[in-house]
Amino acid sequence: MSKGRAAGSLESEVLATLWAAERPLTAGDVAVALGSDLAYNTVQTILVRLHGKGAVHRELAGRAHTYTPVLDDAGLAAQRMRAMLDRGGDHAAVLTHFLGSLTPEDESVLVDLLRRPHRKT
């Protein structure tokens, strides 16, 4: 990984780059768009991880793969939260700690969302 950037931050930057593009991008395209401080291999690793998480679609184009985004930052964050719950353990304890970390405004939004009819996607 590059210095000063967490993996989640890099994933967000790569996704933002893909969302801003008007076409599918290769790892080289993404590396150029992100700047010279990121190595091609780092970008490639992030793209492979995002593909494994279902956050990007990958297609072979010649000798390289091109990537298009499937999830945005909110979708990726929701997927990470779901993965934490899926790891097992005490869901009530995890959710209780999460609720305890919310601001009053976030808690109000969550209450409003929970009151709405919702469906699984």
C-alpha positions as CSV (number, residue, x, y, z in Angstrom):
1,M,0.0,0.0,0.0
2,S,1.1,3.5,-0.4
3,K,2.2,5.6,2.6
4,G,-0.5,7.6,4.3
5,R,-3.5,5.9,2.7
6,A,-5.6,3.2,4.3
7,A,-6.9,0.3,2.1
8,G,-10.5,1.6,2.5
9,S,-9.4,5.1,1.4
10,L,-7.6,3.7,-1.6
11,E,-10.7,1.6,-2.5
12,S,-12.8,4.8,-2.3
13,E,-10.4,6.7,-4.5
14,V,-10.3,4.0,-7.1
15,L,-14.1,3.8,-7.1
16,A,-14.4,7.5,-7.4
17,T,-12.1,7.5,-10.4
18,L,-14.1,4.7,-12.0
19,W,-17.4,6.6,-11.4
20,A,-16.0,9.8,-12.9
21,A,-14.8,8.0,-16.1
22,E,-17.0,7.9,-19.1
23,R,-15.7,4.5,-20.1
24,P,-14.3,1.3,-18.5
25,L,-10.7,1.8,-17.3
26,T,-7.7,-0.4,-17.1
27,A,-5.5,-0.5,-14.0
28,G,-3.0,1.7,-15.9
29,D,-5.7,4.2,-16.6
30,V,-6.7,4.3,-13.0
31,A,-3.1,4.7,-11.8
32,V,-2.6,7.6,-14.2
33,A,-5.8,9.3,-13.0
34,L,-4.9,8.9,-9.4
35,G,-1.4,10.3,-9.7
36,S,2.2,9.2,-9.8
37,D,2.5,8.4,-6.0
38,L,0.6,5.1,-6.5
39,A,2.3,2.1,-8.1
40,Y,0.5,0.2,-10.9
41,N,0.7,-3.0,-8.7
42,T,-1.1,-1.2,-5.8
43,V,-3.9,-0.1,-8.1
44,Q,-4.1,-3.5,-9.7
45,T,-4.4,-5.1,-6.2
46,I,-7.1,-2.7,-5.2
47,L,-9.1,-3.4,-8.4
48,V,-8.8,-7.2,-7.9
49,R,-10.0,-6.8,-4.3
50,L,-12.9,-4.6,-5.4
51,H,-13.8,-7.2,-8.0
52,G,-13.7,-9.9,-5.4
53,K,-16.1,-7.9,-3.3
54,G,-18.5,-7.4,-6.2
55,A,-17.8,-3.6,-6.2
56,V,-16.5,-3.5,-9.8
57,H,-17.2,-5.5,-13.0
58,R,-14.1,-6.8,-14.8
59,E,-13.9,-7.6,-18.5
60,L,-11.0,-8.8,-20.6
61,A,-10.0,-6.2,-23.3
62,G,-7.1,-7.5,-25.3
63,R,-4.3,-8.4,-22.8
64,A,-5.7,-6.2,-20.0
65,H,-8.8,-6.1,-17.9
66,T,-11.1,-3.1,-17.9
67,Y,-13.1,-2.2,-14.8
68,T,-16.5,-0.5,-14.4
69,P,-18.0,0.4,-11.0
70,V,-21.0,-1.5,-9.6
71,L,-21.0,-0.1,-6.0
72,D,-20.6,3.5,-5.0
73,D,-19.0,4.5,-1.6
74,A,-22.3,4.1,0.2
75,G,-22.8,0.6,-1.3
76,L,-19.2,-0.4,-0.4
77,A,-19.6,0.9,3.2
78,A,-22.9,-1.0,3.5
79,Q,-21.2,-4.2,2.2
80,R,-18.4,-3.8,4.7
81,M,-20.9,-3.4,7.5
82,R,-22.8,-6.5,6.4
83,A,-19.5,-8.5,6.2
84,M,-18.7,-7.5,9.8
85,L,-22.0,-8.9,10.9
86,D,-21.6,-12.0,8.7
87,R,-18.3,-12.9,10.5
88,G,-20.4,-14.3,13.3
89,G,-20.4,-13.5,16.9
90,D,-23.0,-11.6,18.8
91,H,-24.9,-9.4,16.4
92,A,-26.8,-7.6,19.2
93,A,-23.5,-6.6,20.8
94,V,-22.1,-5.4,17.5
95,L,-25.2,-3.4,16.6
96,T,-25.4,-2.0,20.2
97,H,-21.8,-0.7,19.9
98,F,-22.6,0.7,16.5
99,L,-25.7,2.5,17.8
100,G,-23.7,3.9,20.7
101,S,-21.3,5.5,18.2
102,L,-23.9,7.4,16.2
103,T,-24.5,11.1,16.5
104,P,-28.0,12.2,17.4
105,E,-28.6,13.2,13.8
106,D,-27.4,9.8,12.5
107,E,-29.6,8.0,15.0
108,S,-32.6,10.1,13.9
109,V,-32.0,9.2,10.3
110,L,-31.6,5.5,11.2
111,V,-34.9,5.6,13.2
112,D,-36.7,7.2,10.2
113,L,-35.2,4.6,7.8
114,L,-36.3,1.7,10.1
115,R,-39.9,3.0,10.2
116,R,-40.1,2.9,6.4
117,P,-41.3,-0.2,4.6
118,H,-38.2,-1.7,3.1
119,R,-37.3,-4.6,1.0
120,K,-34.2,-6.7,0.6
121,T,-32.2,-6.2,-2.6
